[in-house]
Amino acid sequence: MVDRRQVMSFRVRAQQLERERGALADTAVLDLGVQDTGPDGGRWALALRGVDVTALSADDLVLLWTVRGAPHLYRRADVGAVATAVEPFSDADAGKRIYDASKPLKAAGIGNLAALDEVAARMREVVTAPTVKGEVSGRLAELLPEPYLRFCRPCDTTHLYEMPFRLAAVRAGLELRLDTSPPVLQRIPDLTPRDPGGRFDLVRAYLRLLGPATPKHVADYLDAPVKDVKARWPQDAVEVTVDGEKRWLLAADEAALTSADVTATRLLGPFDLFLQAKDRATVAPDAARAKELWPVLGRPGAVLVDGELVGTWRPRKSGRTFRVSVEPWQKLSESRRRAVVEQAERLAAHRSVSLAGVDFGG
């Protein structure tokens, strides 16, 4: 039996958030993928785990649309294993992942996996050189029949459904060029899909980095059916009880779950993996705080101190100056405030701007 505090500490250690320096090769979160959404996205998440991101280039990192159709960073050396690992588990899984696009495909007698293969084949034809997403979308609308398409009211035009577009890209052997907005798609050089093994297995990686967890937690993270996740549940998963709830953890990590507390202050980006856990009541037990942390639109970052979330933060940038606005959930000691300011200075340096100050609310 373990408590919430032990779970939080375990995740801090598993995700290397205490680490001051580390190499890309041994950065654990890259096995599951690092979501690259917003200015404080993938590279900031890596920097928080001790990686010198200033030295990284497209030779080191690859950006792919994968889990939940979101852009994620991976090591380029791992792209073949990742391409296999992120494939839907089944046709039903593919249908769940592409959301409302599944209904017209089913009505037309087209399987979900077959549809992804068809979209991927047409995308591969279109993207022979780096191509902006809008141009790819326009060409696909000309090449694919009605069940694949929808009318987009904001654009006043007909597009391919968004999730099949995104989830077919890796099947087509396509990556997103780093630092492009709108996104530019290009072919992945020398892509050879290979067995992901245990390291890149998404179920195992979730348990390793966000455990202890239930099959539903993992399924919710992947947008996959619980049935498919249970069918792939690791044989070496051991049962633990977290505050009265039955969960599972990889046996190799059982000792780490009950080890000492952690000490680190970090300004987590809004989509940092630590905040992606699907047991949100564990991460933020207070419902009001959870609502503040995960609003429908405009997520803030989170202030992590010694294994506990103690508030939210938002950037305030004006020209070359940069302020950080912090909303604490509890009274912070002077030493903790200084630690938050140090992290804000680190973030400003990461953004290549000057820190004008940190504003503490409350």
Disulfide bonds with the S-S distance in Angstrom:
none
